[in-house]
Amino acid sequence: MVGKLLAVSALTVSLTACGGGGQETAERATDVVATVTGAAGTPTGTPGTTAAAACPTAATKKFAKTRFVADMGLAFGAFNQWILKPYKAGGFNEGAEKRKSAIAKAVAAGAFSLNRLNAGRKMINADPTLCKSLKAPVEALWATASAAIDKLKTGDTSGITDASSALEGLRQDAEQDGLTIKDRQPPSGF
């Protein structure tokens, strides 16, 4: 799954960097991301019962808190760098230069963010402390971010501010539990 998302991101970046792009690149990237994420906008193979699962009484995975913070940092970093920053700069507005390219990159970054959010959801379900305090905010963030990315696939940017607010809300909730989530960027040496 991650390999497919990296391939989509690399394809989009390479096409736009080499002078390709425009509407066809944005449409192809959106089609590929829709194929990778499935019809509902969630990664394929993601069980729908994650929210209904009960909290464990003991840790079921090693370093769940550390892995949760790392996954959330990557999700937050990708969202802020490739979705929120261009949105605030007006890169998604009608008539903006390279608008379609910016939206294609944002959709790919959104798919990556959803992938890392899903990984974080799994870590929450593996640790009793995380589960009790952060399960509800992460599930709310998942719903909000999924809706925002689905809207963005069609060029609708109305969900970005809601997703950004949900991200910052989760960051504050995690901070209250002693977890500091910092924006992280994936390594660029691939």
C-alpha positions in Angstrom: 0.0 0.0 0.0 2.7 2.5 1.0 4.7 1.5 -2.1 1.7 2.3 -4.3 1.2 5.7 -2.6 4.9 6.5 -3.0 4.7 5.6 -6.7 1.7 7.9 -7.1 3.5 10.7 -5.4 6.7 10.1 -7.4 4.7 9.9 -10.6 2.9 13.2 -9.9 6.0 15.0 -8.9 8.1 13.7 -11.8 5.4 14.6 -14.3 5.0 18.1 -13.0 8.8 18.6 -12.6 9.5 17.5 -16.2 7.0 19.9 -17.7 4.2 17.4 -18.0 1.1 18.0 -16.1 -1.9 20.2 -16.4 -5.4 18.8 -16.2 -4.5 15.3 -17.5 -1.9 14.8 -14.7 -4.3 15.9 -12.1 -7.0 13.6 -13.4 -4.6 10.6 -13.7 -3.2 11.2 -10.2 -6.8 11.5 -8.8 -7.8 8.2 -10.6 -4.8 6.4 -9.3 -5.3 7.6 -5.7 -9.0 6.7 -6.0 -8.0 3.2 -7.1 -5.5 2.9 -4.3 -7.8 4.2 -1.6 -10.9 2.4 -2.7 -14.4 3.8 -3.4 -15.0 5.1 0.1 -11.8 7.0 0.3 -10.3 4.7 3.0 -7.3 2.5 2.3 -8.4 -0.8 0.9 -8.4 -3.6 3.4 -9.2 -1.2 6.3 -11.7 -2.9 8.5 -14.8 -0.7 9.3 -15.0 -2.1 12.8 -11.9 -0.2 14.1 -14.0 2.3 15.9 -16.2 -0.3 17.6 -13.3 -2.3 18.9 -12.9 -2.2 22.7 -9.8 -0.9 24.4 -7.2 -3.5 25.3 -6.3 -4.1 28.9 -2.6 -4.5 28.1 -0.3 -3.3 25.3 -0.6 -5.6 22.3 2.2 -4.0 20.2 5.7 -2.8 21.3 6.4 1.0 21.3 2.8 1.8 20.4 3.0 5.4 21.8 6.2 6.1 19.9 4.9 4.7 16.7 1.7 6.6 17.1 3.6 9.9 17.5 5.7 9.1 14.5 2.7 8.2 12.3 0.8 11.3 13.4 3.8 13.5 12.8 4.1 12.2 9.2 0.4 12.6 8.6 0.4 16.2 10.1 3.6 17.1 8.1 2.2 16.0 4.8 -1.1 17.7 5.4 0.4 21.0 6.4 3.1 21.0 3.7 1.1 19.9 0.7 -2.5 20.7 1.5 -2.8 23.5 4.1 0.2 25.7 3.0 -0.9 25.8 -0.7 -4.5 26.4 0.3 -3.6 29.4 2.5 -1.4 30.7 -0.4 -4.3 30.5 -2.8 -2.8 27.7 -4.9 -6.2 26.0 -5.2 -8.2 29.1 -6.2 -9.7 29.3 -9.7 -7.2 30.8 -12.1 -4.2 30.1 -9.8 -1.0 29.2 -11.6 -0.5 25.4 -11.6 -3.7 24.9 -9.8 -4.3 21.4 -11.2 -0.8 20.3 -10.3 -1.2 21.6 -6.8 -4.5 19.8 -6.3 -3.0 16.5 -7.7 -0.1 16.9 -5.2 -2.5 17.6 -2.4 -4.6 14.5 -3.2 -1.5 12.4 -3.2 -0.4 13.9 0.1 -3.9 13.4 1.4 -3.8 9.7 0.6 -0.4 9.5 2.4 -1.8 11.3 5.4 -4.8 9.0 5.5 -2.5 6.0 5.4 -0.5 7.3 8.3 -3.6 8.2 10.2 -4.8 4.7 9.8 -1.5 3.4 11.1 -1.9 5.7 14.1 -5.4 4.3 14.6 -4.0 0.8 14.8 -1.4 1.9 17.4 -4.2 3.5 19.5 -6.0 0.2 19.5 -2.8 -1.5 20.7 -2.3 0.6 23.8 -4.8 1.0 26.7 -3.7 4.5 27.7 -3.9 5.8 24.1 -7.2 4.1 23.5 -8.9 5.6 26.5 -7.8 9.1 25.9 -7.3 9.6 22.2 -9.5 7.0 20.4 -12.5 9.4 20.0 -10.5 12.4 18.8 -8.6 10.2 16.3 -11.8 8.7 14.9 -13.3 12.2 14.5 -10.1 13.3 12.8 -10.3 10.3 10.5 -13.8 11.1 9.4 -13.1 14.8 8.9 -9.8 14.2 7.0 -11.4 11.5 4.8 -14.2 13.8 3.9 -11.8 16.7 3.1 -9.7 14.5 0.8 -12.7 13.1 -1.0 -13.9 16.7 -1.6 -10.4 17.7 -2.7 -10.4 15.0 -5.4 -13.1 17.0 -7.1 -11.4 20.3 -6.6 -13.6 21.3 -3.6 -11.5 22.9 -0.9 -14.3 23.4 1.6 -13.2 20.6 4.0 -9.6 21.7 4.4 -10.2 24.2 7.3 -12.2 21.6 9.1 -9.5 19.0 8.7 -6.9 21.5 9.9 -8.9 22.3 13.0 -9.3 18.6 13.7 -5.6 18.0 13.3 -4.8 20.8 15.7 -7.4 19.6 18.2 -5.8 16.1 18.2 -2.4 17.7 18.6 -3.7 19.6 21.7 -5.4 16.4 23.1 -2.2 14.5 22.7 -0.2 17.2 24.3 -2.5 17.0 27.4 -1.6 13.3 27.6 2.1 14.1 27.4 2.6 13.2 23.7 4.3 15.9 21.6 3.4 15.6 17.9 5.7 17.5 15.6 5.2 17.8 11.9 7.6 15.4 10.1 8.5 15.0 6.5 9.3 11.6 5.0 12.9 11.1 4.1 13.7 12.4 0.6 16.5 10.1 -0.3 14.5 7.4 -2.1 
